[in-house]
């Protein structure tokens, strides 16, 4: 019995000794594995940083990171070694997210991440107080953070063809320098209120959305000179649109307009309008042009069409402005014009 107990004790001691040794060996192997992983990570970061440095160019006095059609689904933290960058241009890189450390690039003036797979914009974007251009078209962004309103230098914002954005935070009205906004091909059902309070807004594209009407306060965008509203569901225009005296380009093709408001006759700065593919109630035939160049210009701009439509609309209602009365009198030699009374109009 004693011998058996001694053997069992010896066996237990040897087993314990081997277990301790195996545990130490496993710990050493784990440490070695972790060391190799850290070493590999260091080498990968060094390689990534070297590759990124190759993509940095100096152009127009700016340090620009330019990557085209290379796969960078994520951006490595080693990019922080290039904190001096003033511009990012990453196109068709399959980038899925904007890194949170973006806010540390305080020198950024242009952030162009168009044509990627980005789904969200981090709130850290608001730390870029020198940012002038934010270009995020052709991505998968669903919403815009209110922190973007802290980018006080922003002048250009492009969010076209994200297909899911339906509103903008009202805080964006604080962007007093913003002059160019592209929101085409998203899910907007109304013009965001923030846009109506931007004093320097000059260029706006909201084509390809789901707008059904324009707000009566649209004339608050008093500095707007270009407005693209093609491919929406707009069925009427507010009378206040006539107050937009600086508007020179207005595109309303492919909507549901039935009439052109008479107030638009006083928009003397309009140079380009397009009412093509709307179910307008009046059929207007423009007089023939003398040459093909004039015909092409007439079709393209639509100014003549707009004015003739308004003129025919006024005739139909029996109302004619003074300028048209004079023209009518001169062409028809109507005697009643001398008495100051307008001629009777034939509604047909």
C-alpha positions, 0 to 999 in steps of 0.5 A: 500500500505504501509503495502504491501511495509513493508511486501515485504521489510521484506520478502526480508530482511529475504530472504537475511539473509537466503541466506547469512546463506546458503552460509556460511553453504555451505562454511563450508561444502566445507571446511570440505569436502576439509579437509576430502579429505586432511586428507584422502590423508595424510592417503593414503600417509602414508599407501603407504609409510608404504607399500613401506618401507616394500618393501625395502631390504638391499642386497649387501650393497644396499638399494633396492626397490623390488616390484613384481606382485603388481599393482602400476600404478603410484608411489606416491610422498611420495616415495621421503621419500626414497630418499636414495634408490640405486636400484629400481626393479619393475616388473609386476606392471602395472606401466604406467609412470616413475615419473618426480621426478625420477631425484631427486634419485641421489643415484640410481645405478640400475633402473629396471622397466622391464615388465610394461606398461611404454610408455615414458622415462622422460628427468629427467632421465638424472639427474641420473649421478650414474646410471649404469643399466637402464632396461626397456625391455617389456614395450611400450616405443616409443622413448629414450630422448637425455638427457639419454646421461647425465647418464655418468656412464651407463654401461648396457641399455636394451630396448628389446621388446618395439616393437616401438623404431626405432632409438636412439639419436646420443647424446648417443655416449657420453656414454663411459662406455656403454658395454651392449645394448639389443634392440631386437624386436623393429622397427630398420631398421639400426644400430643406428650411436650412437652405432658405436661410443661407444668405450666400447661396447662389447655386442649387441642384435638387433635380431627381428628388420627390419635390411636389411644390416649392415653398412660398418663402423661396424668394428668401434665397435672394442671391440664388442665380442657378436652380435645377429642379428637373425630374421632380413632381412639382405641379405649380410654382408660387407667385413669389418666384417672381421676386427672385431677381438674380435668378438666371438659370431655372430648369423645370423639365420633367415635372407636372406643371400645368401652367407658367405663372405670369409673375415670371415675365418680370424676371428680367435676368433669366437667361436659361429656362427649361419647361420641357416635358411638363403637361402644360395646358396651353399649346405654344408654337414658336414662330419659325427661325431664320436659321438653324442656329437660332432654332437650336438656341430657341429650343435650348433656352426656352425664354421665348417659349416662356414669354409667349406662353405667358402672353397667350395665358394673359390673352386667354384671361382677357388681361394684357400688360401695358407693354403688350397693349402697345405692341398690339396697337402698333401691329393692329392699328387699334383706335381705342388705344389712343383713348387709354382703354385696352382693346378687346382680346379674342380668347382664341 
